[in-house]
């Protein structure tokens, strides 16, 4: 295990950052995973206007979920979300960044 992989593992396991979640692949069984939630606001330019929107993104370890797909479900603290768009892996291929929408 690389030092970077160990650091990512420590981040996800830290109770101040990581949260327990349930990942459910479409048509699959629930799997307990750890996520790091990022609920940042997004500002998008559209012509002369700037649009503000809330976003819900999570980071998810590749070792826990090797192939998340749009339409799969993630439940965090009783809130259910569906994956929208294609998940993106980091450069080290250790973490997925996933956009979510309420289910």
Residue pairs with C-beta under 8 A, 6 or more apart in sequence:
1 9
2 92
4 92
4 94
5 92
5 94
8 61
8 92
8 94
8 95
9 61
11 17
11 18
11 36
12 18
12 34
12 35
12 36
12 59
12 61
13 34
17 36
18 34
18 35
18 36
19 34
19 35
19 36
19 37
19 76
19 77
20 32
20 33
20 34
21 32
21 33
21 34
21 35
21 58
21 74
21 75
21 76
22 30
22 31
22 32
22 33
22 74
22 75
23 30
23 31
23 33
23 60
23 64
23 65
23 68
23 72
23 73
23 74
24 30
24 31
24 72
24 73
24 74
24 75
25 31
25 68
25 69
25 72
26 69
26 71
26 72
26 73
31 64
31 65
33 60
33 61
33 64
33 65
34 61
34 64
35 58
35 59
35 60
35 74
35 76
36 58
36 59
37 56
37 57
37 58
37 76
38 57
38 58
38 59
39 54
39 55
39 56
39 57
40 55
40 57
41 52
41 53
41 54
41 55
42 52
42 53
42 54
42 55
43 50
43 51
43 52
44 50
44 51
44 53
45 51
55 99
56 81
56 99
56 100
56 101
56 102
57 97
57 98
57 99
57 100
58 74
58 76
58 97
58 98
58 100
59 95
59 96
59 97
59 98
60 68
60 74
60 87
60 95
60 96
60 98
61 94
61 95
61 96
62 89
62 93
62 94
62 95
62 96
63 94
65 96
68 83
68 87
68 96
68 98
69 83
69 87
70 82
70 83
70 84
70 85
70 86
71 82
71 83
72 82
72 83
73 80
73 81
73 82
73 83
73 103
74 80
74 81
74 82
74 83
74 98
74 100
75 81
79 102
80 102
80 103
81 100
81 101
81 102
81 103
82 100
82 101
82 102
82 103
83 98
83 99
83 100
84 99
84 100
84 101
85 99
87 96
87 97
87 98
88 96
88 97
89 95
89 96
89 97
90 97
